[in-house]
Amino acid sequence: MKITVITGTEVKGCTWHLKEAFLSELRKGNDIQEFYLPRDNPQFCRGCKICFFVHESKCPHADKVMPIWDSMVNSDLIVWAYPVYVVLRTPGHVKTLLDHFGCHWMVHRPEPKMFTKTAIVLTQSIGAPNGSAQDDVATSMSWLGVPRVKRLGFGMIDGVIWEELKPKRREKFIRKTEAFARSLKNLKPAKGLSLKGKFFFEICKAMQKYLLKKTDKPSADAQYWIDQGWISL
Ligand SMILES: Cc1cc2nc3c(=O)[nH]c(=O)nc-3n(C[C@H](O)[C@H](O)[C@H](O)COP(=O)(O)O)c2cc1C
């Protein structure tokens, strides 16, 4: 199985230890490609919209974004590991990467290879609920067409320095994370879009058909839908 791992911090702290515990169960026999943020995609989306109007390869940050996107497209499992930051959401650099994937959202140019994938959202905070921060990535994954998104989140409680947490708590986090990873060892590809995904896909298709009728020249998005055989002129 191919696995892309995107870690939303460069610090070798709580997130990193949980991510390593997760991967320790999956390293054998799997092809793992790892990225760290902000290192591997340090630039904010500039809002030029060239990805929407022309192609994502024309993005001024394509040299950083495309390798991550290509790795995701070629993976069976996409793992996101990150800490919860203010305002109880994903760190800004994770959001920055998600912004760069906007052109692949269902409403624009969804990649059919995403329709069989599983995504993992692994988070921790000092004590705040993890749900909203997980939603940032989970919502993005769903709109990219990923039908299965599984989550695991922790509250560190004792502090924010891994080595200073009580050993028993650290062990508990590690055990739970390893068990979570073991449940994915015999992962089979999903059979396609989820029911909700299919519903959104049909709405997007109707929208693309409608927009196509109103123009002489298909937009980059409409042309993509035509090329995929999802709509016709
Ligand atoms: C800038 C920043 C903001 C944070 N905001 C919160 C927060 O609002 N609530 C919370 O429970 N933890 C917060 N934390 C703690 C992190 O979620 C995490 O527990 C901590 O950074 C340890 O993880 P790490 O070693 O992977 O960095 C924040 C940490 C940082 C660096």
The ligand as a MOL file (V3000), in Angstrom:
LIG
                    3D

  0  0  0     0  0            999 V3000
M  V30 BEGIN CTAB
M  V30 COUNTS 31 33 0 0 0
M  V30 BEGIN ATOM
M  V30 1 C 0.6290 28.4520 18.3950 0
M  V30 2 C -0.0040 27.3440 19.2030 0
M  V30 3 C -1.3200 27.4290 19.5020 0
M  V30 4 C -1.9330 26.4400 20.2720 0
M  V30 5 N -3.2550 26.5420 20.5700 0
M  V30 6 C -3.8310 25.6090 21.3400 0
M  V30 7 C -5.2030 25.7510 21.7240 0
M  V30 8 O -5.8630 26.7300 21.3880 0
M  V30 9 N -5.7610 24.7860 22.4920 0
M  V30 10 C -5.0300 23.6860 22.8970 0
M  V30 11 O -5.5950 22.8440 23.5970 0
M  V30 12 N -3.7420 23.5390 22.5510 0
M  V30 13 C -3.1260 24.4650 21.7890 0
M  V30 14 N -1.7960 24.3310 21.4690 0
M  V30 15 C -1.0670 23.1090 21.8560 0
M  V30 16 C -0.9360 22.1540 20.6760 0
M  V30 17 O -2.2060 21.6860 20.2590 0
M  V30 18 C -0.0640 20.9360 21.0010 0
M  V30 19 O -0.5880 20.2290 22.0790 0
M  V30 20 C 1.3580 21.3400 21.3010 0
M  V30 21 O 1.8500 22.2260 20.3400 0
M  V30 22 C 2.2710 20.1190 21.4040 0
M  V30 23 O 2.3500 19.4660 20.1820 0
M  V30 24 P 3.6990 19.4770 19.3100 0
M  V30 25 O 4.7780 18.9930 20.2220 0
M  V30 26 O 3.4270 18.5730 18.1740 0
M  V30 27 O 3.9360 20.9080 18.9020 0
M  V30 28 C -1.1850 25.3130 20.7170 0
M  V30 29 C 0.1860 25.2560 20.3970 0
M  V30 30 C 0.7790 26.2550 19.6580 0
M  V30 31 C 2.2470 26.1570 19.3170 0
M  V30 END ATOM
M  V30 BEGIN BOND
M  V30 1 1 1 2
M  V30 2 1 2 3
M  V30 3 2 2 30
M  V30 4 2 3 4
M  V30 5 1 4 5
M  V30 6 1 4 28
M  V30 7 2 5 6
M  V30 8 1 6 7
M  V30 9 1 6 13
M  V30 10 2 7 8
M  V30 11 1 7 9
M  V30 12 1 9 10
M  V30 13 2 10 11
M  V30 14 1 10 12
M  V30 15 2 12 13
M  V30 16 1 13 14
M  V30 17 1 14 15
M  V30 18 1 14 28
M  V30 19 1 15 16
M  V30 20 1 16 17
M  V30 21 1 16 18
M  V30 22 1 18 19
M  V30 23 1 18 20
M  V30 24 1 20 21
M  V30 25 1 20 22
M  V30 26 1 22 23
M  V30 27 1 23 24
M  V30 28 2 24 25
M  V30 29 1 24 26
M  V30 30 1 24 27
M  V30 31 2 28 29
M  V30 32 1 29 30
M  V30 33 1 30 31
M  V30 END BOND
M  V30 END CTAB
M  END
